[in-house]
Amino acid sequence: MKLNSSVERTFWLSNLAVVLGLAFVFLLVFSAVILKYEMAQNALEKKEQKTLNAISNLKDEEGKNLSPERLNRILKNELVTLNNKNLELKNANLKLQDELTALKSVPVDDKSGEINALKSENSRLNLEISQLNESVKNLNEEIKTLKDVAISEPKIIVKNSTQTKEKLIKILKTKLNSKAKINDETGTLTLQTSEIFQKSRAEIKKESKAELEELLRSYFQVLLGDDELSKMIDKITIEGFTDSGGSYLRNLELSQGRAYEVQKLALNSYKSERLDSILLAYGRGYNSPIFKNGTEDKEASRRIEINFFLNEPLTKLTAK
């Protein structure tokens, strides 16, 4: 009996050490769990407090704290906005992927075909430019030849120009007959202002207007009615003159006004774009009086003179 008691006591003593060791380990684990729980609880409380503080600092447009319901709505709206933007980005990304796929699917041969077409068009344009340059070169040579001919034959050109003027003067004298005075050498048409204007006035007399219109119409018809002759007319001038009575500026103004009135009547009586471009009017005042027996003929000095001038550009080249 004593032996068994000793063995049993030894068994319990050895097991007690194990049990105590396990209890100590359990205690350590339990303490660690409790400590971790306490730390997590403290961190959660701090985070919750921080969130509550952040929420409490949010203000509305009137400076008041936002209510939880208002804050919830704002957050929901913001979430919807972010979702919409995310969707837009996804759609844009899909579109870019589609475009990239389409570009990759374009055959290389198509691009080379466009390049070849552009090269062909460029070659054609270069050829046209070359042909135009050649044409310009040929035209310049023709112009040079014409100038050389004009310089080498000046007498023929002057003779033809003189014959043209003589022909025009002859036709004018025949057409106008006794209606107007035509100078045999210059072809100048002279009108006495006393028959057209009141004394010291620039307005055409009503009783003279119709007859003057008919005269001017016949005159310009001779010069511009024929296309070939019209091309040879360089300009036509209407010049007003006065006698020496009165001041220079007054006479200059009067002569200019009368020449201008005749010009207006001429343009109204003979409609022609050609006449519009070459008809000029001047006032000469008493700079060119007419004398008889050494005395000024004031009646003759008060006049309107109409002159025509021919184009003679080639003869001007011989003046050097």
Secondary structure, DSSP 8 states (H G I E B T S, - for coil): -HHHHHHHHHHHHHHHHHHHHHHHHHHHHHHHHHHHHHHHHHHHHHHHHHHHHHHHH-B-TTS-B--HHHHHHHHHHHHHHHHHHHHHHHHHHHHHHHHHHHHHHS-HHHHHHHHHHHHHHHHHHHHHHHHHHHHHHHHHHHHHHHHHHHHH-HHHHHHHHHHHHHHHHHHHHHHHGGGSEE-TTT--EEEEGGGTB-TT--SB-HHHHHHHHHHHHHHHHHHHSSHHHHHTEEEEEEEEE--S-S-HHHHHHHHHHHHHHHHHHHHHHS--HHHHHHEEEEE-TTSS--EETTEE-HHHHSEEEEEEEE--TTGGGGG-
